[in-house]
Amino acid sequence: MKNVKQWGPAIIQWLSASRIGSSFRAKILVSILGLSLIPLVALGFISFSSSSGALTKQAAEKLEAVRTIKGEEIQSWFGERKKDILILSENPSAIDAMLELEEGYEDLGETASERVRELYLGKPDIAESDDGSTYSEAHEEVHELFVESLEYYSFSEIYMITLEGDVVYSTRKTDEFGTNLMEGPYKNTNMADAFRTAIESGDDDFVTITDYAHFSPVNGPAAFIASPMFSEYFEKEAEMVGSDDDDNDEGFDDDDDGEEEGQIVGIMIYQLPISTLNGIMRQRTGLGVSGETYLIGPDKLWRSESQYNKTMGVATSILNLKARVDNDAVRGALGGQSGTRILNNYLGVPVLSSWTPLVVNESDEGVGQTVTWALISEVAVDEIHQPVNRLAWSTGLIVAATALVVILAAFFLSGGVNRQVRNITDMFSEIGIGNFDARAEIISRDEIGRMAEALNAMLDNTLTLIQSREERDAIQASIMKLLGEISTLTDGDLTARAEVTEEVTGAIADSFNAMAIQLSQIVRDVQTATNQVGQTAGRVTSTTELLAENSQVQSKEVTRAVEVINRMAGSIKQVAKRAMNSAKVSEESIRNSKEGAEMVQKTNQAMNMIRERVQETARAIKRLGESSQEIGNIVQIIDEIADRTSILALNASIQAAMAGDAGRGFAVVAEEVQRLAERSTNSTKQIEKLVKNIQGDINDAGTSMEESIQQVVDGSMLADDAYKKLEEIESVSAQLAEQVNAITLMTQKQTNASETVAKLMGKVGEVSTQTSQSSRETAAAMQELTQTAEGLRLSVGKFKLSQDPIQEETVKI
């Protein structure tokens, strides 16, 4: 890509050089080079860009995949460590060991810290000291268990800490052993932070993880994972239960029996190794030569080793202030964002970087701190683009070879063209100095060669035209003489004639003389015709004026006849209109009679249906009355049952009273049965009352139904009578409609006949009017024709004619 960018300006500078404009051959070379090399360069640039984009996209996807896998591995590793510490902290043997170690540590008195450090500090292989203390006995019992757990779970260290903060046990017995995390030298370490968080949680399933920080006992970075230990059941000695001033140990609630259940007894802490984390991050599968994946903490310091420690000039990059990383990738990941793009890494090298936040520990309802790292995967841009750079070099070599071939071909192709153009240029130079005999040598038979041949022919024709100049002067003199002879013709002198000579203009003069003779004859004919037209136009004008007067009189008579006919037609139309209205009224009467009959018939049918429905309703009401009677019988039975139940309840109460205390419960039941019997009696009375009311309403409804049925029957009979009357009205209306239709038909025929006569008379009037108007227009046209003929006679009179037409014909012959 760099080579392409370097060639571009050089090519443009060479193309814009001033020497190209002075050489036709150079222009041909530049054109051929441009047409051949520009597509190649553009194709190479497009290929480079597309390949670069595709490789960058592929590398980004690979980096994101590696980043995701690394993040899942790390979170899985921390998740497994959480499970491990929960398993061991909830182990009954570990809980018993915690209690025994705490008891033995307290037995050592105020100098317990100094004693245990004197006996075991720096001696991880000693399980029991020979001091005979209860602490040493407890230590011997648990040490082997925790050493095996340390090797099995791959921790760096295991601690047992009392609720007061005393480190009563550690597997490797480094300097923090035997100290107090609340007041001792390590109270400000991340180990003490893990202890305080676990104490604060109060949850037996709680686990917290601290961030890596420098820990002086191991002289390096260390992180800690802590979980509280709970005892489901244990007993405390009398001196631990309480004292006279009720001074109880932290985390215990005493009960009357001295037993504690589900109480926190201590804290278990693991120290997490940095080597395992580094081992996960140093796996370079899918990262190429320059790629790496690393972790950066919230303080922007390394949490895993960099593979470029030597380049940075440090022995280790973890928690090294000299190797602080602060770029867009770190800031974005620590800000909770994920992304992938090209940027400068911590060494200032352009890399494709992919980052994401990695949550190591989350705060549990405000307990503990959330630990978030930046997980970053990077690979150098040069390594990504290495295949594209090789492609760019290959493309450059191809373009250079193509340019060389094109230049050689252009030299050969432009040689002949350039020689032919040079010959044409030399010819024009000779002509410029007055050598009109110069001609171009024809070298090629292409377009330029044919152009040279055409130029030679053009020069020959030009030379011929120059030689005939004297002849053109003589012809011009003859023409000027001819123009002088015929100039009088433009003034109206048709007697003018031109001299016929043997020169070129002789034939023209002869043709002119013949034209003048013919024009004279035409003018004479026009004069004669004009006189005749004037006389005829006068006679036609008189006749036309008389015809116009007669047509006008006829038009007035026709107009009066049309008015009379129109009045008669109007009267007939009114009669016809009234007859038509009567017919419409008759038809409307027939239609209304039919509709009324249909409506009456439908009303009759509807009344029949109503009668049937009312009868069905009456039958249903009757059945309802019968059912209500049955309900009354059932209610009476229920009432009898309630009375008997009440009697039984009374007997039961008496028997319960006779039984004394033994029948007290039975008396309560009898009393309740008595209340139920009373409620049943009241309910049956209410039901009986409701049934009687329903029966009364049913009887009323039955009576109303019978009356409605009779009214429907009466209405149906009236509807039948109305239907018969409407049929009679329909018959009369039909007869009336026939008579009215006959009258209407006759009036329509008379109306049509009168309209036809009126139209004919109107047309006669129009024809008369048109005849009168046409006559007037004809008279006006004849007057205009007379004026025109007079004007034409005056115009023709301006021409000068010979007095002897026979002489003109002789001259023509």
C-alpha positions in Angstrom: 0.0 0.0 0.0 2.9 2.4 0.8 4.4 1.6 -2.7 1.1 2.4 -4.4 0.9 5.7 -2.5 4.5 6.6 -3.6 3.9 5.7 -7.3 0.7 7.9 -7.6 2.3 11.4 -7.1 5.3 10.4 -9.3 3.0 9.3 -12.2 0.9 12.4 -11.9 4.0 14.7 -11.9 5.4 13.0 -15.0 2.0 13.2 -16.8 1.8 16.9 -16.0 5.4 17.7 -17.3 5.5 20.5 -19.9 7.6 18.5 -22.4 4.6 16.2 -23.2 2.7 19.1 -24.8 5.5 19.6 -27.4 5.5 16.0 -28.7 2.7 14.1 -30.5 4.6 10.9 -29.9 4.9 11.6 -26.2 1.1 12.2 -26.1 0.5 8.8 -27.7 2.8 7.2 -25.2 1.1 8.9 -22.3 -2.4 8.0 -23.5 -1.5 4.3 -24.0 0.3 4.2 -20.7 -2.7 5.8 -19.0 -5.3 3.6 -20.6 -3.3 0.4 -19.7 -1.7 1.3 -16.3 -4.5 3.2 -14.6 -6.9 0.2 -14.6 -4.1 -2.0 -13.3 -3.3 0.4 -10.5 -7.0 0.9 -9.7 -7.5 -2.9 -9.7 -4.5 -3.4 -7.4 -5.7 -0.7 -5.1 -9.2 -2.1 -4.9 -7.8 -5.6 -4.3 -5.5 -4.3 -1.6 -8.3 -2.4 0.1 -10.8 -5.3 0.0 -8.2 -7.9 1.0 -7.1 -5.6 3.9 -10.6 -5.1 5.1 -11.4 -8.9 4.8 -8.2 -9.8 6.7 -8.9 -7.2 9.4 -12.5 -8.4 9.8 -11.3 -12.0 10.0 -8.7 -11.1 12.6 -11.2 -9.2 14.6 -13.6 -12.1 14.7 -10.7 -14.4 15.7 -9.6 -12.0 18.4 -13.2 -11.7 19.8 -13.4 -15.5 19.9 -10.1 -15.8 21.7 -11.1 -13.0 24.1 -14.4 -14.8 24.8 -12.7 -18.1 25.4 -10.2 -16.6 27.7 -12.9 -14.8 29.7 -14.9 -18.0 30.1 -11.8 -19.9 31.2 -10.9 -17.3 33.8 -14.5 -17.0 35.2 -14.7 -20.8 35.2 -11.4 -21.0 37.2 -12.7 -18.5 39.7 -16.0 -20.3 39.9 -14.3 -23.6 40.6 -12.3 -22.0 43.4 -15.5 -20.7 44.9 -17.0 -24.2 44.9 -13.8 -25.6 46.4 -13.8 -23.2 49.4 -17.5 -23.8 50.0 -16.9 -27.6 50.1 -14.0 -27.3 52.6 -15.6 -24.6 54.7 -18.8 -26.6 55.1 -16.9 -29.8 55.8 -17.7 -31.0 59.4 -14.1 -32.0 60.0 -12.9 -28.6 59.0 -15.4 -26.9 61.3 -14.4 -29.2 64.2 -10.8 -28.3 63.4 -11.6 -24.6 63.5 -13.2 -25.0 66.9 -10.3 -27.1 68.3 -7.6 -24.7 67.0 -9.5 -21.7 68.4 -9.8 -23.5 71.8 -6.1 -24.5 71.8 -5.1 -21.0 70.7 -7.0 -19.5 73.6 -5.5 -22.0 76.0 -2.1 -20.5 75.3 -3.2 -17.2 76.9 -2.1 -13.7 76.1 1.1 -14.9 74.5 -0.6 -17.2 72.1 0.6 -15.3 69.0 4.2 -15.4 70.1 4.0 -19.1 71.1 2.5 -20.4 67.9 4.9 -18.3 65.8 7.9 -19.6 67.8 6.7 -23.2 67.4 5.6 -23.2 63.7 6.7 -20.1 61.8 8.7 -21.0 58.8 8.2 -24.8 59.5 5.4 -26.0 57.1 6.5 -29.6 57.4 6.1 -29.9 61.2 2.6 -31.3 62.1 3.1 -31.3 66.0 5.4 -29.7 68.4 6.5 -31.4 71.6 5.2 -28.7 73.8 2.2 -30.8 74.8 -0.3 -28.0 74.4 -3.9 -28.5 73.2 -3.1 -26.3 70.2 -0.4 -28.6 69.1 -2.7 -31.6 69.4 -5.3 -29.8 67.3 -2.7 -28.7 64.8 -1.5 -32.3 64.4 -5.0 -33.5 63.7 -5.8 -30.9 61.0 -2.4 -30.2 59.3 -2.3 -33.3 57.2 -6.0 -32.7 56.1 -5.2 -29.1 54.9 -1.9 -30.0 53.2 -3.7 -32.6 51.2 -6.5 -30.1 50.4 -3.9 -27.5 49.4 -2.3 -29.9 46.9 -5.7 -31.2 45.6 -7.3 -27.8 45.1 -4.1 -26.1 43.8 -4.2 -23.2 46.3 -1.1 -21.3 47.4 -2.2 -21.1 51.0 -5.1 -22.1 53.4 -5.9 -20.0 56.5 -8.1 -20.6 59.5 -9.0 -17.3 61.2 -11.0 -16.7 64.4 -13.8 -14.2 64.6 -11.4 -11.9 66.5 -9.1 -11.9 63.5 -6.4 -14.3 64.8 -4.7 -16.4 62.1 -4.7 -19.6 64.1 -3.6 -21.8 61.1 -1.8 -21.6 57.8 -0.3 -24.4 55.7 3.0 -22.8 54.7 3.6 -20.9 57.9 4.7 -17.6 56.4 4.9 -14.3 58.2 1.2 -13.6 58.4 0.7 -16.8 60.5 -0.1 -16.0 64.2 -0.9 -12.4 63.6 -4.2 -10.6 64.0 -5.9 -9.2 60.9 -7.8 -6.6 63.0 -4.9 -5.0 64.7 -1.7 -6.6 63.5 0.8 -5.6 60.7 -1.4 -7.0 58.0 -4.6 -5.3 58.9 -4.4 -3.1 55.7 -3.9 -5.9 53.3 -6.3 -7.5 50.8 -6.3 -10.6 53.0 -7.7 -8.5 55.9 -10.3 -7.1 53.5 -11.4 -10.6 52.6 -11.7 -11.5 56.3 -13.8 -8.4 57.1 -16.1 -9.0 54.1 -16.8 -12.6 55.1 -17.5 -11.5 58.7 -19.9 -8.9 57.5 -21.9 -11.2 55.2 -23.3 -13.6 57.8 -24.2 -16.1 55.1 -22.9 -19.7 55.1 -23.0 -19.7 51.3 -21.2 -16.4 50.9 -17.8 -16.3 49.0 -15.8 -13.2 48.3 -12.7 -12.7 46.1 -10.2 -9.8 46.4 -8.2 -8.3 43.7 -4.5 -9.1 43.3 -2.2 -6.8 45.3 1.3 -6.9 46.6 1.6 -9.2 49.7 4.8 -8.9 51.5 4.9 -12.4 53.1 5.2 -13.9 49.6 7.0 -10.9 48.2 4.7 -10.8 45.2 1.1 -10.4 44.1 -1.6 -12.4 45.9 -5.4 -12.5 45.9 -7.6 -14.1 48.5 -10.9 -15.9 48.5 -12.8 -16.2 51.8 -15.9 -17.9 53.1 -17.5 -18.0 56.7 -17.6 -21.3 58.5 -20.9 -22.1 60.3 -21.5 -24.8 63.0 -24.9 -26.5 62.9 -24.5 -27.7 66.5 -21.8 -27.4 69.2 -21.2 -26.7 72.9 -19.1 -24.1 74.4 -17.2 -24.4 77.6 -18.5 -22.5 80.6 -15.8 -19.9 80.3 -16.8 -19.2 76.7 -20.6 -19.1 77.5 -20.4 -15.9 79.4 -19.2 -14.1 82.5 -20.7 -12.1 85.3 -20.8 -9.0 83.1 -22.4 -10.9 80.2 -19.4 -10.4 78.0 -20.1 -12.8 75.1 -17.8 -13.7 72.2 -18.7 -12.0 68.9 -21.0 -13.9 66.7 -22.7 -16.1 69.4 -26.2 -16.0 70.9 -26.5 -18.1 74.1 -29.7 -20.0 75.0 -30.7 -21.7 78.2 -29.0 -25.0 77.4 -25.7 -23.5 76.3 -26.2 -24.9 72.8 -25.5 -22.8 69.6 -27.1 -23.7 66.3 -26.2 -22.2 62.9 -23.7 -19.8 64.2 -20.5 -18.5 62.5 -17.4 -19.9 64.2 -14.6 -18.7 62.0 -13.3 -17.7 58.5 -11.5 -19.8 56.0 -9.3 -18.0 53.4 -7.5 -19.4 50.4 -4.6 -17.6 48.8 -5.0 -17.8 45.0 -1.9 -18.5 42.9 -0.9 -16.1 40.1 0.8 -18.8 38.2 -2.4 -20.6 37.2 -3.9 -17.3 35.9 -0.8 -16.6 34.0 -0.9 -20.1 32.5 -4.3 -19.5 31.1 -3.4 -16.1 29.7 -0.1 -17.2 28.1 -1.8 -19.8 25.9 -1.4 -18.2 22.4 -3.6 -20.4 20.3 -5.0 -18.3 17.4 -3.0 -15.2 18.2 -0.1 -15.6 15.7 3.4 -14.4 16.4 2.7 -10.9 17.8 -0.7 -11.5 19.5 -1.3 -11.8 23.2 -4.1 -11.7 25.7 -3.7 -10.0 29.0 -5.5 -8.6 32.1 -5.5 -5.1 33.4 -6.9 -4.2 36.8 -8.9 -1.1 37.8 -5.7 0.6 38.8 -4.5 0.1 35.2 -1.8 -2.2 36.3 -1.1 -5.7 34.9 -2.8 -8.7 36.4 -1.0 -11.2 34.1 2.5 -11.2 32.6 3.2 -9.5 29.3 5.3 -11.3 26.7 7.1 -8.1 26.1 8.6 -7.5 29.5 12.1 -7.2 28.0 10.8 -4.6 25.5 9.3 -2.6 28.4 12.5 -3.0 30.4 10.9 -4.7 33.4 11.5 -8.1 35.1 7.7 -8.6 35.7 4.8 -6.5 34.5 2.3 -7.6 37.1 1.5 -4.7 39.5 4.5 -2.9 38.2 4.0 0.9 38.2 6.5 1.3 35.4 4.3 -0.9 33.1 1.0 1.1 33.7 -1.4 0.8 30.7 -3.8 3.6 29.9 -5.3 3.6 26.4 -8.7 3.5 24.8 -9.1 -0.3 25.2 -8.4 -0.2 28.9 -10.6 2.7 29.6 -13.4 1.2 27.5 -13.3 -2.2 29.2 -13.0 -0.7 32.7 -16.0 1.5 31.8 -18.1 -1.5 31.1 -17.8 -1.5 27.3 -16.7 -4.0 24.7 -15.2 -3.2 21.4 -12.7 -4.1 18.6 -10.7 -1.6 16.6 -7.2 -0.6 15.6 -5.2 1.5 18.1 -1.8 1.9 19.6 -1.0 -0.5 22.3 1.1 0.0 25.5 4.3 -0.1 23.4 3.0 2.4 20.9 2.6 -0.2 18.2 -0.5 -0.2 15.9 -2.5 -3.3 16.9 -6.0 -4.6 16.3 -7.3 -4.7 19.9 -10.5 -6.4 21.2 -11.5 -5.6 24.8 -14.3 -6.5 27.2 -14.9 -6.1 31.0 -14.3 -9.2 33.1 -16.1 -9.3 36.4 -14.1 -11.4 38.9 -16.2 -10.7 42.0 -19.6 -9.0 42.5 -20.8 -7.2 45.5 -23.6 -9.2 47.3 -26.2 -6.6 48.4 -23.6 -4.1 49.3 -21.3 -6.6 51.0 -17.8 -6.7 49.5 -16.4 -4.9 46.5 -17.0 -5.6 42.8 -13.7 -6.5 41.1 -13.7 -5.8 37.4 -10.7 -6.3 35.1 -10.0 -5.4 31.5 -9.6 -8.5 29.3 -7.7 -7.5 26.1 -6.7 -9.5 23.1 -4.3 -7.9 20.6 -2.4 -8.7 17.4 -0.1 -6.4 15.4 -1.6 -4.7 12.3 1.6 -5.5 10.3 1.1 -9.2 11.0 -2.5 -9.0 9.9 -1.6 -7.2 6.7 1.4 -9.3 5.9 -0.4 -11.3 3.2 -1.8 -8.1 1.7 1.7 -6.5 1.7 3.0 -9.4 -0.3 0.0 -9.0 -2.7 0.9 -5.3 -3.0 4.5 -6.2 -4.0 3.3 -8.7 -6.5 0.9 -6.2 -8.0 3.7 -3.6 -8.2 5.9 -5.9 -10.1 3.1 -6.8 -12.5 2.4 -3.1 -13.1 6.1 -2.4 -13.7 6.4 -5.2 -16.2 3.2 -4.2 -18.0 4.4 -0.6 -18.2 7.7 -1.7 -19.8 5.8 -3.8 -22.4 3.4 -0.9 -23.1 6.2 1.6 -23.6 8.0 -0.6 -26.1 4.7 -1.3 -28.0 3.8 2.4 -27.9 7.2 3.3 -29.4 6.8 1.0 -32.3 3.1 2.0 -32.9 3.7 5.7 -32.6 6.8 5.7 -35.0 4.8 5.5 -38.2 2.1 7.9 -37.0 4.8 10.4 -35.9 6.6 10.3 -39.3 3.4 10.9 -41.2 2.4 13.8 -39.0 5.9 15.3 -39.3 5.6 15.2 -43.1 2.3 17.0 -43.0 3.8 19.6 -40.6 6.7 20.2 -43.0 4.3 20.6 -45.9 2.4 23.3 -44.1 5.6 25.0 -43.2 6.6 25.2 -46.9 3.2 26.6 -47.9 3.6 29.2 -45.1 6.7 30.6 -46.9 4.9 30.7 -50.3 5.9 27.3 -51.8 2.5 26.2 -53.1 4.0 23.3 -54.9 4.9 21.5 -51.6 3.1 18.2 -51.0 3.1 15.7 -48.1 4.7 12.3 -48.6 2.1 9.5 -48.0 3.8 6.9 -45.7 0.8 5.0 -44.2 -2.6 4.1 -45.5 -4.4 4.7 -42.2 -6.6 7.7 -41.4 -3.6 10.1 -41.1 -2.3 8.9 -44.5 -5.6 9.5 -46.1 -5.7 12.9 -44.5 -2.3 13.7 -46.1 -3.7 12.5 -49.4 -6.8 14.8 -49.1 -4.6 17.7 -48.1 -2.6 17.2 -51.3 -5.8 17.2 -53.4 -7.1 20.3 -51.7 -3.8 22.1 -52.5 -4.2 21.1 -56.1 -7.7 22.4 -56.3 -6.8 25.7 -54.6 -4.0 26.2 -57.1 -6.4 25.7 -60.0 -8.8 28.2 -58.5 -6.1 30.8 -58.3 -5.3 30.4 -62.0 -8.9 31.1 -63.2 -9.2 34.5 -61.5 -9.0 36.6 -64.8 -11.8 34.6 -66.3 -14.0 35.4 -63.3 -13.3 39.2 -63.9 -14.5 39.0 -67.5 -17.7 37.2 -66.5 -18.4 39.8 -63.8 -18.1 42.6 -66.4 -20.7 40.9 -68.7 -23.0 40.4 -65.8 -22.8 44.1 -64.7 -23.6 45.1 -68.3 -26.6 42.8 -68.4 -27.9 44.2 -65.1 -27.7 47.7 -66.5 -29.8 46.8 -69.5 -32.6 45.2 -67.6 -32.7 47.7 -64.7 -35.5 49.7 -66.4 -37.7 46.6 -66.2 -38.0 47.2 -62.4 -39.6 50.6 -63.1 -42.4 49.0 -65.1 -41.0 49.4 -68.6 -41.9 46.2 -70.3 -40.5 47.4 -73.6 -36.9 47.1 -72.3 -34.7 44.5 -74.1 -31.2 43.1 -73.4 -28.4 42.7 -76.0 -27.8 39.1 -77.0 -24.0 38.4 -77.4 -21.8 35.3 -77.8 -20.5 35.6 -74.2 -21.7 33.6 -71.2 -24.4 36.2 -70.5 -25.9 36.0 -74.0 -28.1 33.1 -73.2 -29.3 34.9 -70.1 -30.2 38.0 -72.1 -32.1 36.0 -74.6 -34.1 34.3 -71.8 -34.8 37.7 -70.3 -36.2 39.2 -73.5 -38.6 36.2 -73.9 -39.7 36.7 -70.3 -40.4 40.4 -70.9 -42.6 39.7 -74.0 -44.6 37.1 -72.1 -45.1 39.4 -69.2 -46.4 42.1 -71.5 -49.0 39.8 -72.9 -50.1 38.7 -69.4 -50.6 42.4 -68.3 -52.8 43.1 -71.4 -54.9 40.0 -70.6 -55.3 41.2 -67.0 -56.4 44.6 -68.2 -59.2 43.1 -70.4 -60.4 40.7 -67.7 -60.5 43.5 -65.1 -62.8 45.6 -67.3 -65.2 42.6 -67.8 -65.2 41.8 -64.1 -66.2 45.3 -63.2 -69.2 45.3 -65.5 -70.4 41.9 -64.4 -70.0 42.7 -60.7 -72.3 45.7 -61.1 -75.1 43.7 -62.6 -74.8 40.9 -59.9 -74.9 43.5 -57.2 -78.3 44.8 -58.3 -79.8 41.3 -58.6 -78.5 40.3 -55.1 -79.9 43.3 -53.4 -83.4 42.6 -54.8 -83.2 38.9 -53.6 -82.1 40.0 -50.1 -85.2 42.3 -49.8 -87.6 39.4 -50.9 -85.9 37.0 -48.5 -86.3 39.4 -45.6 -90.1 39.7 -46.2 -90.5 35.9 -46.5 -88.5 35.5 -43.2 -90.9 37.8 -41.3 -94.0 35.9 -42.6 -92.5 32.5 -41.6 -91.6 33.9 -38.1 -95.3 34.9 -37.5 -96.5 31.4 -38.5 -93.9 29.7 -36.3 -95.1 31.8 -33.3 -98.7 30.7 -33.8 -97.8 27.0 -34.2 -95.6 27.3 -31.0 -98.5 28.6 -29.0 -100.7 25.8 -30.2 -98.0 23.3 -29.4 -97.6 24.8 -25.9 -101.3 24.3 -25.2 -101.2 20.7 -26.4 -98.1 20.1 -24.2 -99.9 21.4 -21.1 -102.8 19.0 -21.8 -100.4 16.1 -22.3 -98.5 17.1 -19.1 -101.7 17.0 -17.1 -102.7 13.8 -18.6 -99.3 12.3 -17.8 -99.6 13.5 -14.2 -103.0 11.9 -14.0 -101.6 8.7 -15.3 -98.8 8.9 -12.7 -101.3 9.5 -9.9 -103.3 6.5 -11.1 -100.3 4.3 -11.2 -99.2 5.6 -7.8 -102.8 4.8 -6.5 -102.6 1.2 -7.9 -99.1 0.7 -6.4 -100.2 2.1 -3.0 -103.3 -0.2 -3.2 -101.1 -3.2 -3.9 -98.6 -2.3 -1.2 -101.5 -1.7 1.3 -103.0 -5.0 0.4 -99.6 -6.7 0.9 -99.1 -4.9 4.2 -102.5 -5.9 5.4 -101.9 -9.5 4.3 -98.5 -9.4 6.2 -100.2 -7.9 9.2 -102.8 -10.7 9.1 -100.0 -13.3 9.0 -98.1 -11.5 11.8 -101.3 -11.5 14.0 -101.7 -15.2 13.3 -98.1 -15.8 14.5 -98.7 -13.5 17.5 -101.8 -15.5 18.3 -99.8 -18.8 18.1 -97.0 -17.4 20.2 -99.4 -16.0 22.8 -101.1 -19.4 23.0 -97.7 -21.1 23.5 -96.9 -18.6 26.2 -100.2 -19.3 27.9 -99.5 -23.0 27.8 -96.0 -22.3 29.3 -97.4 -20.1 32.0 -99.9 -22.9 32.8 -97.0 -25.4 33.1 -95.2 -22.9 35.3 -98.2 -22.7 37.6 -98.3 -26.5 37.8 -94.5 -26.5 38.6 -94.9 -23.9 41.3 -97.7 -26.1 42.8 -95.1 -28.9 42.9 -92.6 -26.6 44.5 -95.2 -25.8 47.2 -95.6 -29.5 47.9 -91.8 -29.9 48.2 -91.5 -26.9 50.5 -94.2 -28.4 52.7 -92.2 -31.7 53.0 -89.1 -29.7 53.9 -91.0 -27.8 56.5 -92.2 -31.1 58.0 -88.5 -32.4 58.0 -87.4 -29.2 59.8 -90.1 -29.7 62.4 -89.0 -33.3 63.1 -85.3 -32.2 63.1 -86.2 -29.6 65.7 -87.9 -32.2 67.8 -84.9 -34.5 67.5 -82.6 -31.7 68.5 -84.7 -31.0 71.6 -84.6 -34.6 72.6 -80.8 -34.6 72.1 -80.5 -31.6 74.3 -82.5 -33.3 77.0 -80.3 -36.4 76.8 -77.2 -34.3 76.9 -78.4 -32.5 80.0 -79.1 -35.9 81.7 -75.5 -37.1 80.8 -74.0 -34.1 82.6 -70.4 -33.2 81.8 -70.0 -36.2 79.5 -72.8 -34.9 77.2 -71.6 -31.3 77.2 -70.2 -31.6 73.7 -73.3 -33.4 72.4 -75.4 -30.6 73.8 -73.5 -28.1 71.7 -74.2 -30.2 68.6 -77.9 -30.5 69.5 -78.2 -26.8 70.0 -76.6 -26.2 66.6 -79.0 -28.7 65.0 -81.8 -26.8 66.6 -80.7 -23.5 65.1 -80.4 -25.1 61.7 -83.9 -26.5 62.0 -85.3 -23.1 62.8 -83.5 -21.5 59.9 -84.9 -24.2 57.6 -88.4 -23.6 58.9 -88.0 -19.8 58.2 -86.6 -20.4 54.7 -89.5 -22.8 53.8 -92.0 -20.2 54.9 -90.4 -17.6 52.7 -90.3 -20.0 49.8 -94.0 -20.9 50.3 -94.9 -17.2 50.3 -92.9 -16.6 47.1 -94.5 -19.6 45.4 -98.0 -18.3 46.2 -97.1 -14.9 44.8 -95.7 -16.6 41.6 -99.0 -18.6 41.3 -101.0 -15.4 41.6 -98.9 -13.7 38.9 -99.3 -16.7 36.7 -103.1 -16.7 37.0 -103.1 -12.9 36.1 -100.8 -13.6 33.2 -103.0 -16.4 31.9 -106.1 -14.1 32.0 -104.1 -11.4 30.1 -103.0 -13.9 27.6 -106.6 -15.0 26.8 -107.7 -11.4 26.4 -104.7 -10.7 24.1 -105.6 -13.8 22.0 -109.2 -12.5 21.5 -107.9 -9.0 20.5 -105.5 -10.6 18.0 -108.4 -12.6 16.5 -110.5 -9.4 16.2 -107.6 -7.5 14.6 -107.1 -10.3 12.1 -110.7 -10.2 11.0 -110.5 -6.4 10.5 -107.3 -6.9 8.5 -109.2 -9.3 6.2 -111.9 -6.7 5.6 -109.3 -4.0 4.8 -107.6 -6.4 2.4 -110.8 -6.9 0.4 -111.5 -3.1 0.2 -108.0 -2.5 -1.0 -108.5 -5.0 -3.8 -111.6 -3.2 -4.9 -109.7 0.2 -4.9 -107.0 -1.4 -6.9 -109.4 -2.6 -9.6 -111.1 0.9 -10.0 -107.7 2.6 -10.0 -106.5 0.2 -12.8 -109.5 1.1 -15.0 -108.9 4.8 -14.4 -105.3 4.4 -15.3 -106.2 2.8 -18.6 -108.4 5.8 -19.6 -105.8 8.3 -18.5 -103.1 6.5 -20.4 -105.2 6.6 -23.6 -105.7 10.4 -23.2 -102.0 10.8 -22.6 -101.1 8.9 -25.7 -103.3 11.0 -28.0 -102.1 14.3 -26.5 -98.5 13.1 -27.0 -99.2 12.4 -30.6 -100.7 15.8 -31.2 -97.8 17.4 -29.3 -95.3 15.6 -31.5 -97.1 16.6 -34.7 -97.3 20.3 -33.7 -93.6 20.3 -32.7 -92.7 18.8 -36.1 -94.7 21.5 -37.9 -93.0 24.2 -35.7 -89.6 22.8 -36.5 -90.3 22.7 -40.2 -91.5 26.3 -40.2 -88.5 27.2 -38.1 -86.2 25.7 -40.7 -88.0 27.6 -43.5 -87.5 30.8 -41.5 -83.9 30.0 -41.0 -83.4 29.3 -44.7 -85.1 32.6 -45.5 -82.9 34.5 -43.0 -79.8 32.8 -44.3 -80.8 33.6 -47.9 -81.3 37.2 -47.0 -78.0 37.3 -45.1 -76.2 35.5 -48.0 -77.6 37.9 -50.5 -76.3 40.8 -48.5 -72.9 39.2 -48.1 -72.9 38.5 -51.9 -73.7 42.1 -52.6 -70.9 43.2 -50.3 -68.5 40.8 -51.9 -69.4 42.0 -55.4 -68.8 45.5 -54.3 -65.4 44.5 -52.9 -64.7 42.6 -56.2 -65.6 45.7 -58.2 -63.2 47.8 -56.1 -60.5 45.1 -56.4 -60.9 45.0 -60.2 -60.6 48.8 -60.3 -57.4 48.6 -58.2 -56.0 45.9 -60.4 -56.8 48.0 -63.6 -55.0 51.0 -62.1 -52.0 48.8 -61.1 -51.7 47.2 -64.6 -52.0 50.7 -66.1 -48.6 51.6 -64.6 -46.8 49.2 -67.0 -45.5 50.6 -70.3 -46.6 48.4 -73.2 -45.8 48.4 -76.9 -48.5 49.7 -79.1 -48.0 46.9 -81.6 -48.4 43.4 -80.1 -47.6 41.8 -83.5 -44.2 43.4 -83.5 -43.5 41.9 -80.0 -44.4 38.5 -81.3 -42.1 39.0 -84.3 -39.2 40.0 -82.0 -39.9 36.9 -79.8 -39.7 34.7 -82.9 
